[in-house]
Amino acid sequence: MTTSYEVPSLSRPASTMSTGRPPSRRGALTPTLIVVALVVVGFIFFANVWTDVLWYRQLGFIEVFITENLARIAIFVAGFAVMFAGVFFAIRIAYRSRPVYAPDSDIRDNLNRYQAQLEPVRRVVMIGLPVLFGLFAGSAAASQWQKVLLFFNQVGFNKQDPQFNMDISFYVMVLPFLGFVTGFLISVVVIAGIAGILTHYLYGSIRLMERGVFTSRAAQIHIAVTGAAFLVLLGVNFWLDRYSSVQSNGGRWAGALYTDVNAVIPTKAILAVAAVLVAALFVVAAVIGRWRLPVIGTAMLIITSILAGGVYPWVIQQFQVRPSEETLEKDYIQRNIDNTRSAYGLDGIQESRYDATNTATSGALAPDAQTTANIRLLDPNLISDAFAQLEQYRPYYQFPEALNVDRYEVDGKIQDTVIAVRELNPTNVAANQQGWLNQHVVYTHGYGVVAAKGNKFTVDGKPEFLQSGIPSNGVLGNDTSYQPRIYFGESSPEYSIVGAPEGTAPREQDRPSGREGEGETQYTFTGNGGPNVGSFFNKVLYAIKFQSSDLLLSDGVNSESQILYDRNPRERVQKVAPYLTVDGNAYPAVVDGRVKWIVDGYTTSQYYPYSQQKQLSEATADTQTTSGRAVALPNSTVNYIRNSVKATVDAYDGSVTLYAWDDQDPVLKAWSKVFPTSLKPYSEMSGAVMSHVRYPEDLFKVQRELLGQYHVTDPRSFYKNNDAWSVPADPTVDTDVKQPPFYMSLQMPDQDKPAFQLTSSFIPQIVNNNARNVLYGFLAADSDAGNQAGVKAESYGKLRLLNIPPETQVPGPGQAQNKFNSDPTVSQALNLLRQGASDVLNGNLLTLPVGGGILYVQPVYLKSTGETSYPTLQRVLVAFGDKVGFAPTLDEALKQLFGGNSGAAAGDSDNNGQTPPGPSGPAAPGADAKAELKAALDEANAAIQAGQAALSSGDFAAYGEAQKRISAALQKAIEAEGKIPGAAQEGTPEPSATATPSPSPSN
């Protein structure tokens, strides 16, 4: 066929340009800008990558960076290559097998028009489309790098599941990888199949006609091969689903239940075989060209999957299981109980009955004398302001909102301690000093540890410090025995520039002088805490990373400068151990001459067979996380958890050490194979660090959440759910949020001496915000790991659960708080305190199984309303059974509670009978304390009434005078009441210092 073309005229107007001037190249600007933009973007990307390399290399964890990123790159390349190849060859094969002629001219004209429009960019599309899908697929695949590495480094659990008798590692490390690969390949086949079919249609191999669909032979073969591949992969997926059924959490209990075992698993096997058979029919159809059999086979597969995969299990569940559920599900509930307890570390819990009494008898605390002496009175959530006012010294220092509880050996005895570090707060520098140099070069670090006794306070209600002052001094050491400077902490600045050549004048603000009249001291960092930024190239990289031209131009950056960043201990550990979930609370300890942050890390999985899943954020939520005093865990789902790693972060140089704490954890063993040099055995842990290891809070919170149901091990009782427990709400706040666990030194009934424990209590299950607030259980986790280097105490981590018989009717925390609030003597005294210019703050409500029953202890703080005020401990509330005690000291309150003789001395017994000096002066010698108290209360009442009258009449001057009289009268009342316990010891009980009975616990 001959086609004629009309040749256009080549004539054009004569050029007006001078023949001696070259033509303008106006089109060169756009490509130049594109190239420049690509270079800039590329260099920014390089800057972020290379600064990460410098950070990991300086810290000694370059192996982690290289291994993780090489794994991501390799998986990305593999995912990209598979998706690219699938889509590219599907399009290419379809294009090369396109027909030369089309039988219908109208359709041909339309297709020719589409093809003509596509032809100029056809090569770009045929390459670009596979590249685009490959990039998406590679990115998605790279995010699964942990599954891939665990598969290739799997370690056996040496424990089999009860259904298939496969090692647990198959479900935790193999099955997730196989599921990922199968799902990825199915995606490739579907996307490549769609791309191939569209190409066949575009080039005429597939056409919609009045008589049906026309399909060329090449298209038929292409579709058949694609369908066969999809069905084979679908069959593999059905087969793997058999194993996945033991990981199911879709029923009332986790794992494969009666219907799954007897209906779902067999039908999945049938569907797997059927899918492979139908795939074979597609291959046959591709050879013989007849499609009746594969079409019939596909229809039968769909019908079978609906009937066998959906209808049949539903019938079994509705008509066989439901009428006899308790009997038929009993064995599978037992599997769920056993595996859940094993997966969460509850299988070794020691349970015992505790027949608690509600009668406070004289001398009842004698067997618990050591516990009584260590009862903690300082609430770490309330006394941060006290630490700040007494120990902050400068505005640019700060203490965290919630302090930490630890223990130290003092005078040969273990002392519970409330501890914090004095961190830097550069935002509190004066506004005219907020320049870049001050923020990043001058103000670089905090200073010193502050610690107070947990069981004692001064006469005027202040913390009794063990470690304090600037320079730092106390039983934990001084400036010469430990390094007090805090460069790495929970509130450290984003980055600081430190270090200088030897002989250079110091530029860092260090600390206030220890002598009056002397100025501030200066300091130069001498450790190895961050990458060097002395070279111009590194300055440029970090100037880009932190978007700061000052970093590049400032004279504060010298040849020996280091840049400190990523300084939060939790984030630092998370970055060098990306396979861990990090506990929400890091705490400081003075060990081996350094301040070190101790961080707990968990290995987790959501694939443990027959184990109940929990969301970490939900299971660990309490008043600490909701108030922001502790970091909430991520909203991830797990059904296996181990405290596998203890990490330390040096507060001076930021060095991180990871100790393989649970060296029997198979998941940690697998990660140890992946990162062989990043973990140290706990046998290398020093005795000082070992003595400050404690049972982690978030693990404990997850375990107590599970124990609400899984303390029941009999499947019939578990099915009835008639003995389920809940964690009580925190009675010290208005919101309905769970009470946090508490650290304390405590001797459990089966122990011969106290141990540092993490504790929590249980009440009956809360249903629709309705529960009986009586105590059903008490849980304690032994947190003493010993103090021998590299030796973990056998008792560490022991969980002890006290089951309290319901008939004993022991009040729960909510009832105890209600007793305190409703007791006439207590409420009168506290209400009077609230009438003045002060707030009454209830401290944490501690629960202790002592004296043969349950003792509740709550410190009461008084805080005035000034900006510089801080809470002081003024009273202690105690409850035992239906009695309440209320006195200036815990020792006195216990004596009230136990008939004048508790049998043991509390830690604050030295404060008995002492009162702080007040503005009204000391009471007259020999004055009757009872009369003084009554007179003071009468005076306060009269002043309150006068103030209300003045306020009603609008006389604000008189109202102000009345408020002053109220404050003075209350101070007199406090002084008078402090003298009453002495009289009470002599047998003269006073109204404000008498243990008063309260109503019995509600049923």
Backbone hydrogen bonds, N-H to C=O, Kabsch-Sander energy under -0.5 kcal/mol:
donor,donor_aa,acceptor,acceptor_aa,energy
7,V,5,Y,-0.7
21,R,18,S,-1.8
26,R,24,S,-0.7
28,A,25,R,-1.3
29,L,26,R,-0.8
32,T,28,A,-1.6
33,L,29,L,-2.6
34,I,30,T,-2.4
35,V,31,P,-2.6
36,V,32,T,-2.6
37,A,33,L,-2.7
38,L,34,I,-2.5
39,V,35,V,-2.4
40,V,36,V,-2.6
41,V,37,A,-2.8
42,G,38,L,-2.7
43,F,39,V,-2.4
44,I,40,V,-2.4
45,F,41,V,-2.4
46,F,42,G,-2.5
47,A,43,F,-2.7
48,N,44,I,-2.0
49,V,45,F,-2.2
50,W,46,F,-3.3
51,T,47,A,-2.1
52,D,48,N,-1.3
53,V,49,V,-2.0
54,L,50,W,-2.4
55,W,51,T,-2.2
56,Y,52,D,-2.7
57,R,53,V,-2.6
58,Q,54,L,-2.4
59,L,55,W,-1.8
60,G,56,Y,-1.1
61,F,56,Y,-2.5
64,V,61,F,-0.9
65,F,61,F,-1.4
66,I,62,I,-2.8
67,T,63,E,-2.8
68,E,64,V,-2.5
69,N,65,F,-2.3
70,L,66,I,-2.9
71,A,67,T,-2.3
72,R,68,E,-2.6
73,I,69,N,-2.8
74,A,70,L,-3.0
75,I,71,A,-2.7
76,F,72,R,-2.6
77,V,73,I,-3.0
78,A,74,A,-2.5
79,G,75,I,-3.0
80,F,76,F,-3.3
81,A,77,V,-3.1
82,V,78,A,-2.5
83,M,79,G,-2.3
84,F,80,F,-3.3
85,A,81,A,-2.8
86,G,82,V,-2.4
87,V,83,M,-2.5
88,F,84,F,-3.1
89,F,85,A,-2.5
90,A,86,G,-1.5
91,I,87,V,-2.3
92,R,88,F,-3.0
93,I,89,F,-2.6
94,A,90,A,-1.8
95,Y,91,I,-2.5
96,R,92,R,-2.9
97,S,93,I,-1.6
98,R,95,Y,-1.4
105,S,103,P,-0.6
108,R,104,D,-2.7
109,D,105,S,-2.8
110,N,106,D,-2.3
111,L,107,I,-2.9
112,N,108,R,-3.0
113,R,109,D,-2.0
114,Y,110,N,-2.2
115,Q,111,L,-3.1
116,A,112,N,-2.6
117,Q,113,R,-2.0
118,L,114,Y,-2.0
119,E,115,Q,-2.4
121,V,118,L,-1.4
122,R,118,L,-0.5
122,R,119,E,-1.0
125,V,121,V,-2.8
126,M,122,R,-2.9
127,I,123,R,-1.1
128,G,124,V,-4.2
129,L,125,V,-2.5
131,V,127,I,-1.9
132,L,128,G,-2.9
133,F,129,L,-2.5
134,G,130,P,-2.3
135,L,131,V,-2.4
136,F,132,L,-2.0
137,A,133,F,-2.6
138,G,134,G,-3.0
139,S,135,L,-2.4
140,A,136,F,-2.3
141,A,137,A,-2.6
142,A,138,G,-2.6
143,S,139,S,-1.3
144,Q,141,A,-1.8
145,W,142,A,-1.3
148,V,144,Q,-1.7
149,L,145,W,-2.5
150,L,146,Q,-2.5
151,F,147,K,-1.9
152,F,148,V,-2.0
153,N,149,L,-0.9
154,Q,151,F,-0.9
161,D,166,M,-2.3
165,N,161,D,-1.0
168,I,159,K,-2.7
170,F,167,D,-2.0
171,Y,167,D,-0.7
171,Y,168,I,-0.7
172,V,168,I,-1.9
173,M,169,S,-3.0
174,V,169,S,-1.1
174,V,170,F,-0.6
175,L,170,F,-3.8
178,L,174,V,-2.5
179,G,175,L,-2.7
180,F,176,P,-2.1
181,V,177,F,-2.7
182,T,178,L,-2.6
183,G,179,G,-2.5
184,F,180,F,-2.3
185,L,181,V,-2.6
186,I,182,T,-2.3
187,S,183,G,-1.9
188,V,184,F,-2.2
189,V,185,L,-2.7
190,V,186,I,-2.6
191,I,187,S,-2.7
192,A,188,V,-2.9
193,G,189,V,-2.5
194,I,190,V,-2.5
195,A,191,I,-2.6
196,G,192,A,-2.5
197,I,193,G,-2.5
198,L,194,I,-2.5
199,T,195,A,-1.9
200,H,196,G,-2.6
201,Y,197,I,-2.5
202,L,198,L,-2.6
203,Y,199,T,-2.0
204,G,201,Y,-1.3
205,S,200,H,-2.4
206,I,200,H,-1.2
207,R,214,F,-2.5
209,M,207,R,-0.6
209,M,212,G,-3.3
212,G,209,M,-1.4
214,F,207,R,-3.0
214,F,212,G,-0.5
215,T,213,V,-0.5
216,S,205,S,-2.5
220,Q,216,S,-2.4
221,I,217,R,-2.2
222,H,218,A,-2.4
223,I,219,A,-2.9
224,A,220,Q,-2.5
225,V,221,I,-2.6
226,T,222,H,-2.4
227,G,223,I,-2.9
228,A,224,A,-2.6
229,A,225,V,-2.5
230,F,226,T,-2.5
231,L,227,G,-2.5
232,V,228,A,-2.4
233,L,229,A,-2.3
234,L,230,F,-2.5
235,G,231,L,-2.5
236,V,232,V,-2.3
237,N,233,L,-2.4
238,F,234,L,-2.5
239,W,235,G,-2.2
240,L,236,V,-2.6
241,D,237,N,-2.0
242,R,238,F,-0.8
242,R,239,W,-0.8
243,Y,239,W,-0.7
243,Y,240,L,-0.6
244,S,240,L,-2.0
245,S,241,D,-1.1
246,V,243,Y,-1.4
247,Q,244,S,-1.9
248,S,245,S,-1.0
255,G,248,S,-3.3
257,L,255,G,-0.6
261,V,257,L,-2.9
262,N,258,Y,-2.5
263,A,259,T,-1.9
264,V,259,T,-1.9
265,I,260,D,-3.4
267,T,263,A,-1.9
268,K,264,V,-2.4
269,A,265,I,-1.7
270,I,266,P,-2.1
271,L,267,T,-2.9
272,A,268,K,-2.1
273,V,269,A,-2.1
274,A,270,I,-2.7
275,A,271,L,-2.5
276,V,272,A,-1.7
277,L,273,V,-2.2
278,V,274,A,-2.5
279,A,275,A,-2.0
280,A,276,V,-1.9
281,L,277,L,-1.7
282,F,278,V,-1.7
283,V,279,A,-1.7
284,V,280,A,-2.3
285,A,281,L,-2.5
286,A,282,F,-1.9
287,V,283,V,-1.3
288,I,284,V,-3.0
289,G,285,A,-2.4
295,V,291,W,-2.0
296,I,292,R,-2.6
297,G,293,L,-3.0
298,T,294,P,-2.6
299,A,295,V,-2.3
300,M,296,I,-2.6
301,L,297,G,-2.3
302,I,298,T,-2.4
303,I,299,A,-2.5
304,T,300,M,-2.9
305,S,301,L,-2.6
306,I,302,I,-2.0
307,L,303,I,-2.9
308,A,304,T,-3.1
309,G,304,T,-0.9
309,G,305,S,-0.8
310,G,306,I,-1.0
311,V,306,I,-2.3
312,Y,307,L,-3.7
314,W,310,G,-1.6
315,V,311,V,-2.6
316,I,312,Y,-2.4
317,Q,313,P,-2.6
318,Q,314,W,-2.8
319,F,315,V,-2.7
320,Q,316,I,-1.6
321,V,316,I,-2.2
322,R,317,Q,-2.4
324,S,320,Q,-0.5
324,S,321,V,-1.0
325,E,322,R,-1.0
328,L,324,S,-2.7
329,E,325,E,-2.6
330,K,327,T,-0.6
333,I,329,E,-2.6
334,Q,330,K,-2.1
335,R,331,D,-1.7
336,N,332,Y,-2.0
337,I,333,I,-2.6
338,D,334,Q,-2.7
339,N,335,R,-2.6
340,T,336,N,-2.2
341,R,337,I,-2.2
342,S,338,D,-1.7
343,A,339,N,-2.6
344,Y,340,T,-1.8
345,G,342,S,-1.0
346,L,341,R,-3.5
347,D,341,R,-1.2
349,I,346,L,-1.3
350,Q,799,L,-3.1
351,E,349,I,-0.7
352,S,801,L,-2.3
354,Y,803,N,-2.9
355,D,353,R,-0.5
356,A,354,Y,-2.0
357,T,852,G,-2.0
360,A,358,N,-0.6
361,T,359,T,-1.0
363,G,901,N,-3.7
364,A,361,T,-1.8
365,L,902,S,-2.8
366,A,363,G,-1.6
368,D,365,L,-1.1
369,A,366,A,-1.4
372,T,368,D,-2.8
373,A,369,A,-2.1
374,N,370,Q,-0.8
374,N,371,T,-1.0
375,I,372,T,-1.1
377,L,454,G,-3.5
378,L,454,G,-1.9
379,D,377,L,-0.6
382,L,379,D,-1.7
383,I,379,D,-1.6
385,D,382,L,-0.6
387,F,383,I,-2.4
388,A,384,S,-2.5
389,Q,385,D,-2.8
390,L,386,A,-2.2
391,E,387,F,-2.6
392,Q,388,A,-1.8
394,R,392,Q,-2.3
397,Y,394,R,-1.8
398,Q,423,E,-2.1
403,L,380,P,-2.6
404,N,419,I,-2.2
406,D,404,N,-0.5
406,D,417,T,-3.0
408,Y,415,Q,-2.1
410,V,408,Y,-0.6
410,V,413,K,-3.6
413,K,410,V,-1.7
415,Q,408,Y,-3.5
415,Q,413,K,-0.5
416,D,414,I,-0.5
417,T,406,D,-3.5
418,V,452,A,-2.6
419,I,404,N,-2.9
419,I,417,T,-0.6
420,A,450,V,-2.2
422,R,448,G,-2.7
423,E,398,Q,-2.1
423,E,421,V,-1.2
425,N,396,Y,-3.3
428,N,425,N,-2.0
429,V,426,P,-1.5
433,Q,430,A,-2.4
434,Q,431,A,-1.3
439,Q,435,G,-2.3
440,H,436,W,-2.1
441,V,437,L,-2.6
442,V,437,L,-2.0
443,Y,438,N,-2.7
444,T,442,V,-1.1
446,G,486,I,-2.8
447,Y,422,R,-2.1
448,G,484,P,-3.4
450,V,420,A,-3.0
451,A,467,Q,-2.1
452,A,418,V,-2.5
453,K,464,E,-2.6
454,G,416,D,-2.9
458,T,462,K,-3.0
461,G,458,T,-2.1
464,E,456,K,-0.7
465,F,463,P,-0.9
466,L,451,A,-2.9
467,Q,451,A,-2.0
468,S,473,N,-2.6
473,N,468,S,-2.2
475,V,466,L,-1.9
477,G,474,G,-1.3
479,D,472,S,-0.8
481,S,478,N,-1.1
482,Y,478,N,-2.0
483,Q,593,G,-2.0
486,I,446,G,-1.9
487,Y,485,R,-0.8
487,Y,651,A,-2.4
488,F,651,A,-2.3
489,G,487,Y,-0.5
492,S,489,G,-0.8
496,S,564,L,-1.6
497,I,440,H,-3.5
498,V,496,S,-0.6
498,V,562,Q,-2.5
504,T,501,P,-2.0
507,R,523,Y,-0.6
508,E,523,Y,-1.6
509,Q,442,V,-3.0
510,D,521,T,-2.6
511,R,521,T,-0.7
518,E,515,R,-1.5
521,T,511,R,-2.6
523,Y,508,E,-1.8
529,G,527,G,-0.6
533,V,561,S,-2.6
539,K,535,S,-2.1
540,V,536,F,-2.3
541,L,537,F,-2.2
542,Y,538,N,-2.6
543,A,539,K,-2.4
544,I,540,V,-2.0
545,K,541,L,-2.3
546,F,542,Y,-2.5
548,S,543,A,-2.0
552,L,548,S,-0.6
553,L,549,S,-1.7
554,S,550,D,-3.0
557,V,554,S,-1.0
558,N,556,G,-0.6
561,S,558,N,-1.4
562,Q,498,V,-3.2
563,I,531,P,-2.4
564,L,496,S,-2.7
564,L,562,Q,-0.5
565,Y,563,I,-0.5
566,D,494,E,-0.6
572,R,568,N,-2.5
573,V,569,P,-2.2
574,Q,570,R,-2.6
575,K,571,E,-1.9
576,V,572,R,-1.6
577,A,573,V,-1.6
580,L,577,A,-2.0
581,T,602,Y,-2.5
582,V,580,L,-0.5
583,D,600,D,-2.9
587,Y,598,I,-1.6
589,A,596,K,-1.9
591,V,589,A,-0.9
591,V,594,R,-2.5
594,R,591,V,-2.1
596,K,589,A,-3.0
596,K,594,R,-0.6
597,W,649,V,-3.1
598,I,587,Y,-2.9
599,V,597,W,-0.5
599,V,647,A,-3.0
601,G,645,V,-2.8
602,Y,581,T,-2.8
603,T,642,R,-1.9
605,S,640,Y,-1.7
610,Y,246,V,-3.3
611,S,608,Y,-1.3
614,K,638,V,-2.8
616,L,614,K,-0.6
616,L,636,S,-2.7
617,S,634,P,-0.7
619,A,615,Q,-2.9
620,T,616,L,-2.0
621,A,618,E,-0.9
623,T,738,K,-1.7
626,T,622,D,-2.5
627,S,623,T,-1.1
628,G,625,T,-0.8
629,R,624,Q,-1.6
630,A,624,Q,-1.5
631,V,584,G,-1.7
636,S,634,P,-1.9
638,V,614,K,-2.6
639,N,605,S,-3.3
640,Y,605,S,-1.1
641,I,343,A,-1.9
642,R,603,T,-1.8
644,S,642,R,-1.9
645,V,601,G,-1.8
646,K,659,Y,-1.9
647,A,599,V,-3.2
648,T,657,T,-2.2
649,V,597,W,-2.3
650,D,655,S,-2.4
651,A,595,V,-3.0
654,G,650,D,-1.9
657,T,648,T,-2.3
658,L,678,S,-0.5
659,Y,646,K,-2.8
659,Y,657,T,-0.6
660,A,680,K,-3.4
661,W,644,S,-1.3
661,W,659,Y,-1.6
662,D,644,S,-1.3
663,D,661,W,-1.1
665,D,662,D,-1.7
669,K,665,D,-2.3
670,A,666,P,-2.2
671,W,667,V,-2.0
672,S,668,L,-2.2
673,K,669,K,-1.3
674,V,670,A,-1.4
675,F,671,W,-2.9
678,S,675,F,-0.9
679,L,675,F,-0.6
680,K,658,L,-2.9
682,Y,660,A,-0.9
684,E,681,P,-2.1
685,M,682,Y,-1.8
690,M,686,S,-2.5
691,S,687,G,-1.9
692,H,689,V,-1.7
693,V,689,V,-0.5
693,V,690,M,-1.0
700,F,696,P,-1.8
701,K,697,E,-2.5
702,V,698,D,-2.1
703,Q,699,L,-2.5
704,R,700,F,-2.7
705,E,701,K,-1.7
706,L,702,V,-1.9
707,L,703,Q,-2.4
708,G,704,R,-0.9
709,Q,706,L,-1.7
710,Y,706,L,-3.0
711,H,707,L,-1.2
712,V,709,Q,-1.5
713,T,711,H,-0.6
718,F,714,D,-2.6
719,Y,715,P,-2.3
720,K,716,R,-1.9
721,N,717,S,-1.5
722,N,717,S,-0.8
724,A,721,N,-0.6
725,W,708,G,-2.9
726,S,763,I,-2.9
730,D,737,V,-3.3
733,V,730,D,-1.2
737,V,735,T,-1.7
739,Q,728,P,-2.8
742,F,759,T,-1.8
744,M,757,Q,-2.4
746,L,744,M,-0.6
746,L,755,A,-2.8
748,M,746,L,-0.7
751,Q,748,M,-2.3
755,A,746,L,-2.1
757,Q,744,M,-3.3
757,Q,755,A,-0.5
758,L,781,A,-1.8
759,T,742,F,-2.7
760,S,779,L,-2.1
762,F,777,G,-2.6
763,I,726,S,-2.6
765,Q,724,A,-1.9
767,V,765,Q,-0.6
767,V,770,N,-2.1
770,N,767,V,-1.0
773,N,771,A,-0.6
774,V,772,R,-1.9
775,L,810,V,-3.0
776,Y,762,F,-2.7
777,G,762,F,-1.3
778,F,802,L,-1.6
779,L,760,S,-3.0
780,A,800,R,-2.3
781,A,758,L,-2.4
782,D,780,A,-0.5
782,D,798,K,-2.4
783,S,756,F,-3.2
785,A,783,S,-0.8
790,G,685,M,-1.7
791,V,788,Q,-1.8
792,K,790,G,-0.5
793,A,785,A,-1.8
793,A,791,V,-0.5
796,Y,793,A,-1.3
797,G,782,D,-3.0
798,K,795,S,-2.0
800,R,780,A,-2.8
800,R,798,K,-0.5
801,L,350,Q,-3.0
802,L,778,F,-3.1
802,L,800,R,-0.5
803,N,352,S,-3.0
803,N,801,L,-0.6
804,I,776,Y,-2.6
804,I,802,L,-0.7
808,T,805,P,-1.8
809,Q,806,P,-1.4
812,G,773,N,-2.6
815,Q,773,N,-0.5
816,A,812,G,-2.5
817,Q,813,P,-2.4
818,N,814,G,-2.1
819,K,815,Q,-2.5
820,F,816,A,-2.1
821,N,817,Q,-2.5
822,S,818,N,-2.3
823,D,819,K,-1.6
827,S,823,D,-3.2
828,Q,824,P,-2.2
829,A,825,T,-2.0
830,L,826,V,-2.7
831,N,827,S,-2.6
832,L,828,Q,-1.9
833,L,829,A,-1.8
834,R,830,L,-2.1
835,Q,831,N,-1.1
836,G,832,L,-0.7
836,G,833,L,-0.8
838,S,836,G,-1.3
839,D,863,K,-4.0
841,L,839,D,-0.6
841,L,861,Y,-2.8
842,N,840,V,-0.5
843,G,841,L,-0.5
843,G,859,P,-3.0
846,L,844,N,-0.9
846,L,857,V,-2.9
848,L,855,L,-2.5
850,V,848,L,-1.5
853,G,850,V,-1.9
854,I,357,T,-0.6
855,L,848,L,-3.3
855,L,853,G,-0.5
856,Y,879,A,-2.6
857,V,846,L,-2.0
858,Q,877,L,-2.9
860,V,875,R,-3.0
861,Y,841,L,-3.0
862,L,872,T,-2.6
863,K,839,D,-2.7
865,T,837,A,-1.4
869,S,866,G,-1.2
872,T,862,L,-2.2
873,L,461,G,-2.7
874,Q,860,V,-2.3
874,Q,872,T,-0.6
875,R,860,V,-1.7
876,V,887,A,-2.6
877,L,858,Q,-3.2
878,V,885,G,-2.3
879,A,856,Y,-1.8
880,F,883,K,-1.8
881,G,854,I,-0.6
882,D,358,N,-0.8
883,K,880,F,-1.7
884,V,996,T,-1.1
885,G,878,V,-2.8
887,A,876,V,-1.6
893,A,889,T,-2.2
894,L,890,L,-2.6
895,K,891,D,-1.8
896,Q,892,E,-2.3
897,L,893,A,-2.1
898,F,894,L,-2.2
899,G,896,Q,-1.1
900,G,895,K,-4.0
901,N,898,F,-1.4
907,G,372,T,-0.7
909,S,906,A,-1.6
911,N,908,D,-2.0
912,N,909,S,-1.6
914,Q,911,N,-2.1
921,G,918,G,-1.5
927,A,924,A,-2.0
932,E,928,D,-2.4
933,L,929,A,-2.7
934,K,930,K,-2.5
935,A,931,A,-2.8
936,A,932,E,-2.6
937,L,933,L,-2.7
938,D,934,K,-2.6
939,E,935,A,-2.4
940,A,936,A,-2.3
941,N,937,L,-2.7
942,A,938,D,-2.6
943,A,939,E,-2.2
944,I,940,A,-2.4
945,Q,941,N,-2.4
946,A,942,A,-2.5
947,G,943,A,-2.6
948,Q,944,I,-2.4
949,A,945,Q,-2.4
950,A,946,A,-2.5
951,L,947,G,-2.4
952,S,948,Q,-2.2
953,S,949,A,-1.8
954,G,950,A,-0.6
954,G,951,L,-0.6
955,D,950,A,-2.3
956,F,954,G,-1.4
959,Y,955,D,-1.9
960,G,956,F,-2.2
961,E,957,A,-2.0
962,A,958,A,-2.1
963,Q,959,Y,-1.9
964,K,960,G,-1.7
965,R,961,E,-2.0
966,I,962,A,-2.2
967,S,963,Q,-2.2
968,A,964,K,-2.3
969,A,965,R,-2.5
970,L,966,I,-2.6
971,Q,967,S,-2.0
972,K,968,A,-1.9
973,A,969,A,-2.3
974,I,970,L,-2.4
975,E,971,Q,-2.2
976,A,972,K,-2.7
977,E,973,A,-2.6
978,G,974,I,-1.5
979,K,975,E,-0.7
979,K,976,A,-1.1
980,I,976,A,-0.7
980,I,977,E,-0.7
982,G,979,K,-0.5
983,A,979,K,-0.9
983,A,980,I,-0.7
984,A,980,I,-2.2
985,Q,981,P,-2.4
986,E,982,G,-0.8
986,E,983,A,-0.5
987,G,984,A,-1.8
988,T,983,A,-2.0
993,A,990,E,-1.5
994,T,991,P,-0.7
996,T,884,V,-1.4
998,S,882,D,-3.3
